[in-house]
Amino acid sequence: MFSLSLRRSPATAPRSPLSARRVAKWIETRRTRAALARLDAHMLRDIGLNPVLAEREAHRPFWQE
């Protein structure tokens, strides 16, 4: 005899919108920091950033905000 279960397995459970937004934010942060790492000292001064602080920020893990 078969039984019917209404519970979803983790593979078919709907994704949380919060998780999708968080991942999108991580991707954006990673891209922004990569762009920051490509700026030279002159460009950093133009936007008011110290090269040492910009370097530190550029190398932070993408999940740290």
CNS distance restraints for C-alpha pairs under 8 A (distance, minus, plus):
assign (resid   8 and name CA) (resid  12 and name CA) 6.05 0.50 0.50
assign (resid   8 and name CA) (resid  13 and name CA) 5.62 0.50 0.50
assign (resid   9 and name CA) (resid  13 and name CA) 6.08 0.50 0.50
assign (resid  15 and name CA) (resid  19 and name CA) 7.25 0.50 0.50
assign (resid  15 and name CA) (resid  20 and name CA) 7.57 0.50 0.50
assign (resid  16 and name CA) (resid  20 and name CA) 6.69 0.50 0.50
assign (resid  17 and name CA) (resid  21 and name CA) 6.21 0.50 0.50
assign (resid  18 and name CA) (resid  22 and name CA) 6.08 0.50 0.50
assign (resid  19 and name CA) (resid  23 and name CA) 6.18 0.50 0.50
assign (resid  20 and name CA) (resid  24 and name CA) 6.16 0.50 0.50
assign (resid  21 and name CA) (resid  25 and name CA) 6.12 0.50 0.50
assign (resid  22 and name CA) (resid  26 and name CA) 6.23 0.50 0.50
assign (resid  23 and name CA) (resid  27 and name CA) 6.24 0.50 0.50
assign (resid  24 and name CA) (resid  28 and name CA) 6.23 0.50 0.50
assign (resid  25 and name CA) (resid  29 and name CA) 6.06 0.50 0.50
assign (resid  26 and name CA) (resid  30 and name CA) 6.07 0.50 0.50
assign (resid  26 and name CA) (resid  62 and name CA) 5.68 0.50 0.50
assign (resid  26 and name CA) (resid  63 and name CA) 5.73 0.50 0.50
assign (resid  27 and name CA) (resid  31 and name CA) 6.22 0.50 0.50
assign (resid  27 and name CA) (resid  62 and name CA) 7.49 0.50 0.50
assign (resid  28 and name CA) (resid  32 and name CA) 6.11 0.50 0.50
assign (resid  29 and name CA) (resid  33 and name CA) 6.11 0.50 0.50
assign (resid  29 and name CA) (resid  62 and name CA) 5.93 0.50 0.50
assign (resid  29 and name CA) (resid  63 and name CA) 7.91 0.50 0.50
assign (resid  29 and name CA) (resid  65 and name CA) 7.99 0.50 0.50
assign (resid  30 and name CA) (resid  34 and name CA) 6.16 0.50 0.50
assign (resid  30 and name CA) (resid  61 and name CA) 7.96 0.50 0.50
assign (resid  30 and name CA) (resid  62 and name CA) 5.04 0.50 0.50
assign (resid  31 and name CA) (resid  35 and name CA) 6.21 0.50 0.50
assign (resid  32 and name CA) (resid  36 and name CA) 6.19 0.50 0.50
assign (resid  33 and name CA) (resid  37 and name CA) 6.21 0.50 0.50
assign (resid  33 and name CA) (resid  57 and name CA) 6.89 0.50 0.50
assign (resid  33 and name CA) (resid  58 and name CA) 4.48 0.50 0.50
assign (resid  33 and name CA) (resid  59 and name CA) 7.33 0.50 0.50
assign (resid  34 and name CA) (resid  38 and name CA) 6.61 0.50 0.50
assign (resid  34 and name CA) (resid  58 and name CA) 6.25 0.50 0.50
assign (resid  35 and name CA) (resid  39 and name CA) 6.87 0.50 0.50
assign (resid  36 and name CA) (resid  54 and name CA) 6.81 0.50 0.50
assign (resid  36 and name CA) (resid  55 and name CA) 7.93 0.50 0.50
assign (resid  36 and name CA) (resid  58 and name CA) 6.06 0.50 0.50
assign (resid  37 and name CA) (resid  54 and name CA) 7.19 0.50 0.50
assign (resid  37 and name CA) (resid  55 and name CA) 6.36 0.50 0.50
assign (resid  37 and name CA) (resid  58 and name CA) 5.40 0.50 0.50
assign (resid  37 and name CA) (resid  59 and name CA) 7.98 0.50 0.50
assign (resid  39 and name CA) (resid  43 and name CA) 5.86 0.50 0.50
assign (resid  39 and name CA) (resid  44 and name CA) 6.29 0.50 0.50
assign (resid  40 and name CA) (resid  44 and name CA) 6.26 0.50 0.50
assign (resid  41 and name CA) (resid  45 and name CA) 6.18 0.50 0.50
assign (resid  41 and name CA) (resid  50 and name CA) 7.96 0.50 0.50
assign (resid  41 and name CA) (resid  51 and name CA) 5.91 0.50 0.50
assign (resid  42 and name CA) (resid  46 and name CA) 6.34 0.50 0.50
assign (resid  43 and name CA) (resid  47 and name CA) 6.62 0.50 0.50
assign (resid  44 and name CA) (resid  48 and name CA) 6.18 0.50 0.50
assign (resid  44 and name CA) (resid  49 and name CA) 5.06 0.50 0.50
assign (resid  44 and name CA) (resid  50 and name CA) 6.63 0.50 0.50
assign (resid  44 and name CA) (resid  51 and name CA) 6.46 0.50 0.50
assign (resid  44 and name CA) (resid  54 and name CA) 7.78 0.50 0.50
assign (resid  45 and name CA) (resid  49 and name CA) 5.45 0.50 0.50
assign (resid  45 and name CA) (resid  50 and name CA) 6.69 0.50 0.50
assign (resid  45 and name CA) (resid  51 and name CA) 7.90 0.50 0.50
assign (resid  49 and name CA) (resid  53 and name CA) 7.19 0.50 0.50
assign (resid  49 and name CA) (resid  54 and name CA) 6.51 0.50 0.50
assign (resid  50 and name CA) (resid  54 and name CA) 6.08 0.50 0.50
assign (resid  51 and name CA) (resid  55 and name CA) 6.04 0.50 0.50
assign (resid  52 and name CA) (resid  56 and name CA) 6.31 0.50 0.50
assign (resid  53 and name CA) (resid  57 and name CA) 6.14 0.50 0.50
assign (resid  54 and name CA) (resid  58 and name CA) 5.97 0.50 0.50
assign (resid  55 and name CA) (resid  59 and name CA) 6.36 0.50 0.50
assign (resid  56 and name CA) (resid  60 and name CA) 6.52 0.50 0.50
assign (resid  60 and name CA) (resid  64 and name CA) 6.80 0.50 0.50
